Every structure is written in C-alpha cells, then in structure tokens.
Amino acid sequence: MPLIMLKTSAQVPEKSKQELMAALSTMLAKTTGKPEEYVMVLVEQVDGMFAGKPGPVAFADVRGIGGLSKPVNGRITKELCDILHARLAIPPESVYCVFTEVAAASWGWNRATFG
C-alpha cells in the first residue's frame, strides 16, 4: 500500500531503471515499516525545469495507509534525495516530495479495499 510515483526529467537508462525502482521500493518499505510485498513504484520520464532553469528535476508523490508522519516523511525525503543524487545526478534542491495518507476504505487492491 505504500506507493511512490516518481516523475523525473533525468535520463534513466533502461538497464538501470529496475535497480532504481528496487532501491526506491526497499527504501519505502523500510522507512514506513510496511511489508515490501505491498510497495508499488512507478517511474515516469517527463520534461521539467526548476527555478526557471533547465536541468534534472524530480517530483515524488508518496501515498500510504498509515506509516506516514512528519519524522517518516523527513526520512523518506532525505533517502529519496540521496538515491536520486547518487543514481541520476539530480541535485537534492531540485526534488519535491508530496505525502498523502489515504483511508484504508479508500485504497483498493486484489478485488477489495484494505478497510
């Protein structure tokens, strides 16, 4: 149920995309305390700029049922920025993250909802 949707203007080579998604999945499971079996990662290539200047940027939309809080969100932001900087050379100051808690009854999976 934790989900991270990453949009980035950085070039993500096909051969390393799976490694990036695996790193994001593991990070999200560990920081939220949720089983990785429920983590979903989506990566999308987009055009973008930050502060009116071209360069690699990223936007992460993180959603979950429980597990998100001010301290957790801070750890996710730090670890996400570290991963994106190391793997895609995206400066941390060019990354935005948004966090959304979703009610269990509003999250469907496997023909039912979680609540």
N, C-alpha and C positions, 0 to 999 in steps of 0.2 A: 503493500500500500504506500510506502514512500515512493514518490515519483520525482525525478529530476528531468526537466525538459531544458536542454541546453541549445541555445542559438548562438552561433559564432560566425564571425567573418574571417577567422583564421583558417588557413588551409589545413584540412585534416586528411592526411594521406590515408587511402583506403586500407593499406596494410597495418596502420597503427590505430585505426578507428575502434576496432574491437578491444584493444588494450586500453584505450582511453575510457571506453564505456565500462569495462571491467573495473578499472580504478575508481570511477565515479560510483559504481554500484557498491563496491566494498566500503568505500568511504561513507556513503549514505546509510548503509546498514549499521556500521559501527557507531556513527555519531548519533543516530536516532535510537539505537538499541532494538531495532526491528530485524526480524529474520531476512537474510538476503533473498530468500525464496520469493518474497513479496515485492522486492525492489524492481522498479522499471526505470530504464534510462533511455531517453530519446535525444539524438543529436541531429541538428539541422544546420546546414550551411546557409548563411544569409549575407547580404550586403550590409555594411554598417560603418559608422564612424562615431567618435566620442569627442566632445568639446569642439565640434566643428572641424576636426582633423581626421584624416584617414589613418588607418592602422588596424591591427587586430583588436576586436572587442568581443565580449561575450555577455549574454543575458541568461541567467538561470532562474527557472520557475520551479520551486520546490514545494511539493504538496504532501500531506500525510494525514493520517488519523492518529492523533496523539503523537508524542515524541518530539514535537517541535516546541521550542521555548526560546527565550532570549539567550541563555547560555549555549544551547544546542545550535541555534541559528548562527551564533557567532563562530562556533567551531566549524560548522559547515562552510560558512563564508571563507574562513581562513584556509581550510583544507582544499576547498574548490579553487581558490585563487592560486594556491601552491601547485596544485595539479596542472591547472591551465598554463601557468607560467613555465613550469618545467617541461611540459609536453608540447605546448603550442606557442610559447613565447608571447603570451598575452599578458601585458602588464596588469598587476592587480588593480591599479586605479582605472582600468578600462573594463571592469567587470561589475555588473549589477546582479543582485540576487533578490528574489521576492519569495516570501514564505506564506503558505496558506494552510491552515488547519481545516480539514473537511470533516463534517459529521459522519460517523460510521454508516448511518442510514442513507447518506448521500454519495456513497462510494460503492459502485458495483463491481463484481468480479465473479467469474465462474457461475453465471446464471443466478446470482443472488447479490445482496448487499452485505456489508460487514456488520450492519446493525439493524 
